[in-house]
Amino acid sequence: MLGIIIQARMGSIRLPGKILKLIGTKTLLEHIIFRLEFLQHKTLIVIATTDLSIDNPVEQFCTSRHIDCFRGSEKHVLERYFRCAAKYDFKKIIRLTGDNPFTDIEELDRLIDLYDNHHADFCHSFRSLPIGVGAEIFSREALGKSFQNATEPHHAEHVDEYMLEHPEIFKTFELEVSTDKNHPKIRLTIDTEQDYKKACYIVNNATQEFVSTQEAIKLCMAYA
């Protein structure tokens, strides 16, 4: 089964509670779920949060919207992903984070096809799309190897770090995108109050509910 695991927690240091802050008429998490409704590939979505009481609202969010919720380690995010993938028996895992309301769904579908067509271990679209717009997909086996072999603290904190550091182990491919989306220095993630205000500006000034990457880039430049 192909699963989408969205890591999300309330305890952001720079912008606490951001995942349930409103951007327009939707919370950040609702924007992510809304966009995934347009994905062509069939998937199961799971929001993976921590087992801390501060994240009870995340589980309540999931319950009220009939979305699967998994709770695990706060600090060891790699373990949280590994346990979540095992529980749902995902063979392929798409990793998204609760920081990113503008994931490019068209390119996510293409990323899944790239992975399947090359029988890959790990594929991503980070180096070409704007920050916060790309995604990654990896096999359950690659996730398991990372969990078993990772030794550095940053491996535990960032799910993909071990895979990125060991291309000799994992069959890796990177998605190429059109020039109008190839803006890797544009920032469309939400990490700070300034990022949040910019996201609100983009949503409030977009021409349609589903904001395209091209329009998000244009509005981001206008905001700056």
N, C-alpha and C positions, 0 to 999 in steps of 0.2 A: 504494500500500500504506500502511496505517496502522501506524506504528511507535511503540513506547514506548522512549525513550532515558532510561536511569537514570544520572545522573552520580554517580560514586562513587570515592573515593580513600582511601588509608590515612593520608595526611598531614594529618589535621585538627590544627589548632593547639591547640585547647582539649581535644580528646579523641582523641588519636592511636589509629588502628586501630579506631575505633568501629564501622565497617561490618561487621567480622567478630567483634565482641563478642557473647556470648550474651545473649539476652533470653529468659528461660525456657529452652526446649530448642532454640531456633532463633537463628541469628545475625541481626543487623539486616537484612542483605541477604536472608536466607532468609524473613524475615517479609514483606518487600516482594514477593518472587516468589510466595510462598504466597497472598497476598491477590489478586494479579493472576490467579490461576487461576480466580477467580470472576467475572471480567469477561465480559460477554455478547458484546461486540464482538471480532471476530477481529483479533489483532495479532501483530507480531513484536517480541519484547523484546530489547533490546541494552543491555548495561552498558558505559558509556563511561567509561573510566578514563584515567589519564595514561600517558605513555611512560617514566616514571621507574621505576627498579628497585624502589623501595619498593612499587610497585603490582603487582609480579609475582604476589603472592598473590591479587589480584583476578582476574587472568586464569586462575590455577589453579582458583579457585572456579568460574569460568564453565565451564572445560573439564570439570571433574569432574561438572558438572550439565547439560552439553550446552546451555549458554546462550551466545548470541553475545556476543563481547567486542570492543570497539573501543578502540584506544589512540591518544591524541593529546596536544595541548598541555596542560600543567598550568595555566598562567596564563590562557591565552586559551580560556576555556570555550566562548565563542560559536563560535570556530573549530572546536573539538572537535565541537560539535553539527553545525555545517555540513558538515564532512568526513564525519562518521558518517552523516548523512541522505543525503548524495550517494552514499556507498558502497553503501547498501542501497536506494537509489532510493525513499525514503519520500516520499509526497506529502503526508501529514499526520503530524505528530509530536506525541506526548504527552510532556511533560517531567516527569520525577520525579527526586527526589534521594535519595541514600543516607542522608539524615538522618531519613527519615520512615517508621516502621514501621506507621503507622495510616492510610494513605491510604483514603479513603472510596470503595469500589469502586462502590457504587450511584450515588453522585453523579458518579463518573467516567464511567459509562455515560451518564448524563443529559447530562454536559458534551459528550461526543462527539455525541450527538443534537442538542444546541443548535448546535454548530458546523456539522453537516451541514444542519440545517433552515434555517439562515440564510446558508449559503454564506459563512461567516465567514473572516476571516484569522487571528483570534486570539480565543480564549475562555478564561476562567479562573474559578476559584471560591474565590479567596483571601480576599476581604473579608467573607465570611459564615461559612465553616467555621473550626474551630480551626486555629491555626498548625501546619502540618505535615500537615494532613488534605486540603487542597485540591490542585488540579492545574491544568495548563494544556494547551491544544492549539493548534497553529498550523500554517499551511501551509508547505510547502517554499519557496514564493515569499516569504512574510513573513520566514522565517529568512534567506533569501538577501539580501533587502533590508537586513535588520539587519546582516548580516555585511559587506556592501559599503559601507554608509553610516555605520555606527557610528564615532564618533571619540573618545569619552570612555573613560578607563580602566575605569570601572564597567560600560560596555557590554560589554567583553571578559570581565569577571569574571562578569557575570550575564546569562544568555541572553535574558531577557525585557525587560530594562530599556529598550532602544531602542523596542520595541513599546509598552510601557506609557507611554512619554514622547511617543509620536506617534500618538494615536488618530485624527488627521486623515488619516493615511496608511493605517492598518490598520483594516479593518472589525471592530470589537471588540464582544464581548458578555460579560456577566457572569452566571454561574449564580445563580439564587435557590434557597435551600434552606429546609426547614421550620424552624420556630422551635426545635424541640428540638435542632437541630444548629447553629443560628445563634449561635455563641459564638466570635467572632473573637479574643477576648483569652485564651482557653484555650490553653495551650502543650502541644502533643503532638509536637513535633519533638525531636531529640536533638542538642544542641550542646555540652552540658557534662556533667560527672559527675552533677550533680543531675538533669538531664533523663534521663540513663541510669537512675538509681535509680528515678525515677518511672515510666519505661516498664516496668522490671522489676516494679514493684509492680502496675501495671495488668495485665500479662500473667499474673502469678502469682495474681491475685485475680479474674480474669474468669471468667464462668460457662461460656464456650465458647472453643474454639481461635481462631475468627474473632471478634475483638473488634469489636463494633459501635461506631460513633461515639458513640452515646448512652451506651453503657456506659463507653467510654473517658473521656468527659466526666465522668460520675458518679464514676468511680474517681480521676480527676485531682483533682476537688474534695475527695474524701475524703482523698487523700494530702496535699494542701495543709493 
